[in-house]
Amino acid sequence: MSASVPRLVIAAPSSGSGKTTVATGLMAAFAARGLAVSPHKVGPDYIDPGYHALATGRVGRNLDAYLCGPELVGPLFLHGARGCDIAVVEGVMGLYDGAAGEGELASTAHVAKLLRAPVVLVVDASSQSRSVAALVHGFASWDPEVRVGGVILNKVASDRHEELLREALEQAGVPVLGVLRRAPQVDTPSRHLGLVPVAERHAAAVEAVAAMGSQVAAGCDLDALAGLARAAGAVPGGSAPWTPASPTHHPARSDEKRAPVVAVAGGPAFTFSYAEHTELLAAAGAEVVTFDPLRDEELPEGTAGLVIGGGFPEVYAAELSANARLREAVAALAESGSPVAAECAGLLYLGRELDGLPMCGVLDAGARMTERLTLGYRDAVAVGDSVLAAAGTRMRGHEFHRTVVEPGSGTEPAWGVRGPRPRVEGFVQRGVHASYLHTHWASEPGVARRFVERCRTS
């Protein structure tokens, strides 16, 4: 695959401007033209990539310069874009908003510069006319290394409103590449700070994505957008695509045991997972099998290890609790010392109870929903040895939840969180590693290799 894959970054002055609608609609519109579209999302968002996958038929992937480091953004992008005709990258928050206190790190602008990708700015024009020129001029000129190649005007009220906006933008020198009217049919329900995951509303999500594609195709100059993408040139730095294959991993010999089965929780309750995690597990020699804790009453046959990612278990607490056979199977697996890795929702599922409903009882901790949203990047260090990491391993994570676990850590915590308010959090006991932190294993491939090796030997 050429490192000069055509690409666009869809950004906005602020959250709520319509980035997801435009990015997803553009993916769908390009796909409808017969193009192989590579979908990407800046930041730790797990939900938007699900809509991107519906639009393109390919796995949605994240590009996070904080979790993975700037040096991996190009390689991870090229890995996802293998064999594609064009790539669309949806930004996060406002164009220049990054990790708190870290300057431009992990902002949409930072990722655009790392990819040397042109930016299309989506502007909510619903409450402005001539002022749009000042807004766009400011964003286009703030950082000369960020190339704002065009504007898509969203929520335009009328033909007269569009005329006023176009007249104003002629002075800003940034071309208008699309105009979208208000369209309730593309609205999607939200929860906390994001959309409701695709897995919870699949049929409605398919309809919404189709509507986004139709709206963007009708209101945007797809030829001009594709031309802008083709002008991106090569990804800088001579990046080669990232690969999940470990340089130390060798195919199993005929006299070795069969690949250990690693069960990965999925379904509507556990939708938060990075595609690279299962790729890393498979590359490390595991047979990865997905199961749904809402419906499956047993773990996959031969399960040697268990991975339970994030999601919204509080929405399905009653159903998860009612599946007593599976809860007992999870508890038995953990009791045997088999490796279990749990993040956020997985942590809640392993506890005694969630909002008063019995969970797996692996951890002597209870969880409850609160009104307070805990959100942000975290810099963490493994406190002790576990199935995921050796003591002292440094990883960066992201926290996103409205729940509280009491106590917040066990006798052996999972992580020490660095920063102005250092603390310990999470649980390590026997083969269990459970924590609120979402981590991206591509930043530390040894995590997957260590986990699979423990599955072989436990």
N, C-alpha and C positions, 0 to 999 in steps of 0.2 A: 504494500500500500504506500502511495506517495505521501510524504510528510507535508505536501501542499494541499491537503484536502480542503475544499471550499468550506468556509465557516462564517457564521454570524453570531454575535452576542446580542441578545435582546435585553435591554436594560431600561431603567426608568428613574425619574427624579426621586421617587419615594415608593414605599409599599402601597398597594391599593390602586396603582395607576393602570393596571391591566396587563402586566408582563406575562402572567400565566396564560391568559386568554390568547394573547398575540403569539407567544412562543409555541403553545400547543397547537393553535390554529395554523400557524405557519408550517409546523412539522406535518400536520395532516394535509395541508394544501400541496406541499411539495411531494408528499407520498402519493397523493392522488394523481400527480403528474407522472408517476412511475419511477420517481427517484428513490434510491435507498438513502434514508435519512437517519443520521446518528443523533440521538437525543441526549442532552446533557443539562445538568442543573448545578449552578454555583452554590456552594455551601452545604450544610448537613441535612437539608430537606429530604425526607423519605417519601413524601406524598406526591408532590408534583411529578417525579419520575414515573409514577404509576399511570398518570394521564398521558405523559409523553410516550410511554410504551404502547398505549392504546392507539395513539396517533400514528406511530411509525411501524409497529410490529417488531420493534427491537427493545432490548432491555434499556431502561433509563439509567443513566450513570451520573454520579456526582463528581464535581471538581472542587475540592476544598483545600486551599493553600494553607490553612491552619492545621487541620487534622493530618494531612499527608505531607505537608511541606511544599514550598513553591517548586522544588526540583521535580516533583512527581506529577505536576499538573499537565505538562506536555505529554509525557509518556502515557498517563492514564487516558488522556483525550485520544491519543492515537490508537490506543488499545480498543477503546469503544468505537472508534470510527473506521476500523478495518473494513474494507470492502464497500464503503459508503460513497455516495455521490456528493453529499453535502451534510454538514453538521450544523445544528442549531443549539445554542447554549443559552438557557434561560438564566438571567441574573438573580441576585438576591437583594432585598431591600432597595435602598437608593444606590445609584451607580457607584458612589464613592464611599459607601458605608461598609466598614470592615469590622474585624474583631476589636472589641472595646479596648482602648488604650494601646493599640498596636498599629496605629497609622493606617496605611492602605491594605495591610495584610488581610487576605481572604475576601476582599471586596470584589465586586463585579469588575471594577476598573483594573484591579490587580490581575485577575484571571485573564481579562481581555489583553493586557499587555504581555502576560506570559505566553499567550497563544498568538500574539500579534494578529488579533482578530478585529475586524471592523464592528462598531457598535451601532445598533439601531435603537434610538431612544423612543420609548413609548410614553406619551404625554397625555395625562387626563386633562382634556381641554374643556371640561364641562362648565367651569366657572371663570373663563378668561377669554380674551380675544387678542389684542395687540401685545399684552404682557407675555404671551407665549414666546415671542422673539427674544426677549430679555432672558427668559428662563433657559431656552435652548442655547443661546449664545454663551451663557455662563457655564453650562455643563460641557459644551463643546470646547471651550477655551481654557478650562480650569487646569487640565493636565495635557500638555502638548503631545505626550506619548500615547494618549487615548484618542483613537480616531473615531469620532462620531460621524458615521457615513450617511445618516438619514434619520428621519423622524416619522413615526406613525402616530397620528392624532386619534385619540380614543374618546369615546363618549361625546362626539360632535352632535349638536342638537339639530342643525338644519343646513340647507344649502347656503343660506346667508352667513351662518356661523362659520362654515367651512371657508367661504370666500374671504372673510375677515382674517381668519387664521393663516391662510395661504399668503395673503398680502403682507402680513406682518413677518412671516418667516422668510420671505424673499430677502429681507434686510439681514437676516442671520446667516445666510449663505449655506444653510443646511437643507438639502432637498427633502420634500415631503414624499415619502414612499408609500403612504397609505392613510386612509381616513375611514374610521369605523364609527358607525352610529351606535346609540345605545341599543342593546339587544338583550332583553331579559332571558331569552331562551338559552343563552350560554352561561348564565349564572350557575354556580355550583355551591352547595351548602358548605359552610365552614365550621370548624371546631378549633377552639384555642386560637392559634395563630396561622392555621392552614386549612386546606380543603379537607373534606371528609374523604378518606382513602377510597380508591377505586374498588377494592375488594368488598367494601360495605355497600356499594350502590352500583354494581357493574353495569346493569342495563341502562340506568339513567346516565352513568358516566359515558358510556358509548354514544348515547344520543347527544350529550353535551359536547363531546369532542368533535363529533360530526358537524354540529352547529358552529363550533369555533372554526373548523376548517372552511366551511362554506362562507362564513362572515369574512375571514381573512382573504380568501380567494376573490371574493367580490369587491372588497374594499382596498386591497393592496396591489401594488405593482410587483407581481411575483418575478417577472423577468428582470426588473431592476434590482430586486433583492438578491436574486441568484447571481447577477453580475457583480454585485458588491461582494458577495461571498467568494466568488472566484478570484477576486482581486487580492485576497488575503495573503497569498504567497506561502512560503514554507513556514512551518512552525519553527521558531527560533531555537538556537542552541544545538541543532543537529540531533534532536530527540529521537530515540528509537521507541517503538511501542512498549509499554509495560507488559510483562508476562507474569502470570501466577506461578509458572514452573520454578521450582527451587533448584538452584545450581547443585545442591547437595542431595537432591532426591533422585533415586534410581528406580526403574521399574521393578516390581516384585519378582523375585526368582521363583521358580517352580516349587522350591522346597519351603517357601515362606507361606505364612498364613494368608488367607484371602483378605482383601481390603476391608478394614474395619468400617462398619456401618455407622455413620454419623447422622442422627435424626435432627432435622432443622424444623422448628415450629413455624407454621404458616397459617393461612386462612385469615379471616377478617380480624381476629383479635391480635394477630402478630404480623403486622405488615411492614415493620421497620427493619430493613436489612439492605446492606450494600451488596451488589451483585458480585463484587470481587471476593467477598467472604467465602461463598460456596465454591468459587473458582480456585481459591487458595486451598481450601480443604481437599478438593478433588486432586489438585496438583500435588498435594502432600501425601496422596495415596488413599484417601478415604472414598467410600461409596456414600454419596450424599443422598439422603432420602427425605423428602418433605412430608410432613403430616399436619393435620389440622386438629388442634386440641379441643375445638368445639364439637367435632363430629367423631373423630377416631377414638375408640375406647382402649386401644392398645398402642404401644410404641411400635415402630416398624420392626419387623422380625430381625433379630440379631443385633439390635441397637447396642453399640459399644460406647457411644458418646452422644451428648445432647446439647444442642445450641438453641437457646430461646431468646430471640431478639426483642425489639420494642414494638409498641403499638398502643392500642387503647383498651387494655383488659378491663378497665372499669366499666366500659360500655357493655361488656359481655360477662361480667362477674358472675351473674346467676347461672349462665350456661356453662361457664368453666367450672363452677362449683358443682353443678349437677352431674358433670362427667366424673363421677367418683372413681370409676375403674381406671381411667387414665391418670388421675391424680395419685392413686395408689401405685401405679406402675412407675411414675416419675419419682415418687418417694423411695420406692424400692431400688431403682437404678442409682439414685444418689447415695442411699445407704450402703450400697455395694462398693462404693468408692469409685465408680465410673466417672469419667470427666463430664462435667456439666458447666456450660458457660451461659450466663444469663445477663441481659442488659435491660434495665428499666422495667418494661412490662414483664420480662422474664423474672426479674427480681421480685416483683409483686406476686407473680404466680407461684414462686417457690416458698413464699411466706406462709404463716399460719392462716391468715385471713385477709380479705380485702373488703372493706366496708362491711365487716361483720359476717361475711360469707366465707366458709372454709375453702382454703386453697390447698396446696400440696403438703404443707407442713414440714418442708425440708429445713427451713430456717426458722429459728425461734424469734420471729418478728412479725408484727402486724402492720397493715397499710390502710390508709384511708384517703379519700379525696378531700381536697381543700379548695379554697377560692384563690390561693396564691399560686402564681405561675413561677416556676423556677426555670430559668433559661440562660444559657451562655456557654462559651467555650471554657474548658478546664485544662490545666497543665498538671499531669498526674505522674506519680512514681509508684511502682509496685512495692508495697510494704514488705511482703515476704514472697517466698516461692509459691507458685500455684500452677494449675494445669495450663494456664495461658502464658505466664511470664515468670522469669526469675526475679528475685528480689533486686530492686534498683533499676529495673527496666522503666524507661521513661516513655510515656505515650500521651498524646493529646486527645482529649475527648470533648463531648458536647452533652449538655444536660438539658432536658426538655420534659417537664412533667408538672402536674397539679396534685400530686400525691405526696404523702409523708410516710416514711417507713420508721417505725419505732421498735427497737433502737435503730439508729442510722448506720451502725457498724457492729461487727461481731468481735469476738475476742481476737481474731486474726482479721484485720481489715483487708479489703482488696486494694485500695489505693490511698496514697497520701496526696491530697490536692494542694498544690503550691499556690502562692499568691499572697495578696494582702491579708487574707483570712485563712491561713493554713488549717487543714482539718484532715481527718481520715474518714473514709466511707466504704461501704460495701462489706462483703463477707467472703472469707475463704475458709472452707471446712471440708476435710477429706478431698474429694475430687471436684468440689463445687467452687466456682468463682462467680459471684453475683454482685452487681453494682448498678447504680443509676447511670453511669457514664456510657454513652455510645462512643465506640472507637472505630477507626477505620484500619483494618488489619493490613492493608497494603503499605501502610507506613512502617510496619514492623512484621514482615512476613514470617519471622520466627514464631509468632503467636500461633498461626495455623499449624506449622510443622510440629511445634511442641504439643499442641492439643491432640493431633492425630497420633503422634508417637505414644502419648499417654493412653490413647484408646487402644493401641496395639498391645500395650503391656499391662493394662489394669485388669 
